[in-house]
């Protein structure tokens, strides 16, 4: 059984969405945000360790993912913007009764995490960004190599055929096979598979990417132009066997231009899905950082 001792919940929020997830432990609140195409269950090997280290760990499915609601998209992609998802996170933490929190996000979730820190500095005590850079920075560095290696960004965001192609055979598209089940764990695999077979969830996840290349990047540029920076201690961590160093060298050098606070770094000995591939190192890095910053 995963997340033993955690409470599973659904919360209808003032933002108009319903978030599904789990929380457990006692102490300062830490929100863990998953990436694409995962759900909150990706943290099942990390969250209990952090709870045991003295934190209340909150793991939601982002809007449009897992079992959370999938609101109707809008033409400007604001419904699935990181800003909207960050407002969900703040409302959820308030609904759970916590005053302030740390937020850690991986992949698409790191975009929501740093947007929490930018838009809600009074609530966010510490930030962790895993396997990512600010969206504006990624867009501005995109070249032919990036477009070739990260083609899915542009297929998701730009192709009118993306939804039809994915929903025609989600098992093949997402590689939902026995090897992935073993890597993720059977319960997490089943949870994520169920979501990926829901056409409304697929549509919502595509909207996340459409927002990324449009309104999310625009929000970043607006913050940068007015000198609005992250003011809480920030951990920048990345997977050694993914392509972050190949693309950006030391990603923390990019983040230092966005943070007016101490920046710490960690290299995780894993591929992209670090919470599944090396949960022990990741949990240790997070517990150390959070214990000193909360």
Secondary structure, DSSP 8 states (H G I E B T S, - for coil): --STT-EEEEEE-TTS-EEEEEEE-SSEEEEEE--TT--GGGGTTTHHHHHHTTEEEEEE--TTSTTS------TT-GGGSHHHHHHHHHHHHHHTT-SSEEEEEETHHHHHHHHHHHH-TTTEEEEEEES---HHHHHHH--HHHHHHTHHHHHHHH-TTHHHHHHH-HHHHHT-SHHHHHHH-HHHHHHHHHHHT-HHHHHHHHHHHHHIIIIIHHHHHHHHHTT--B-SEEEEEEETTSSHHHHHSSHHHHHTTTBSS-EEEEEESS-S-HHHH-HHHHHHHHHHHHHHH-
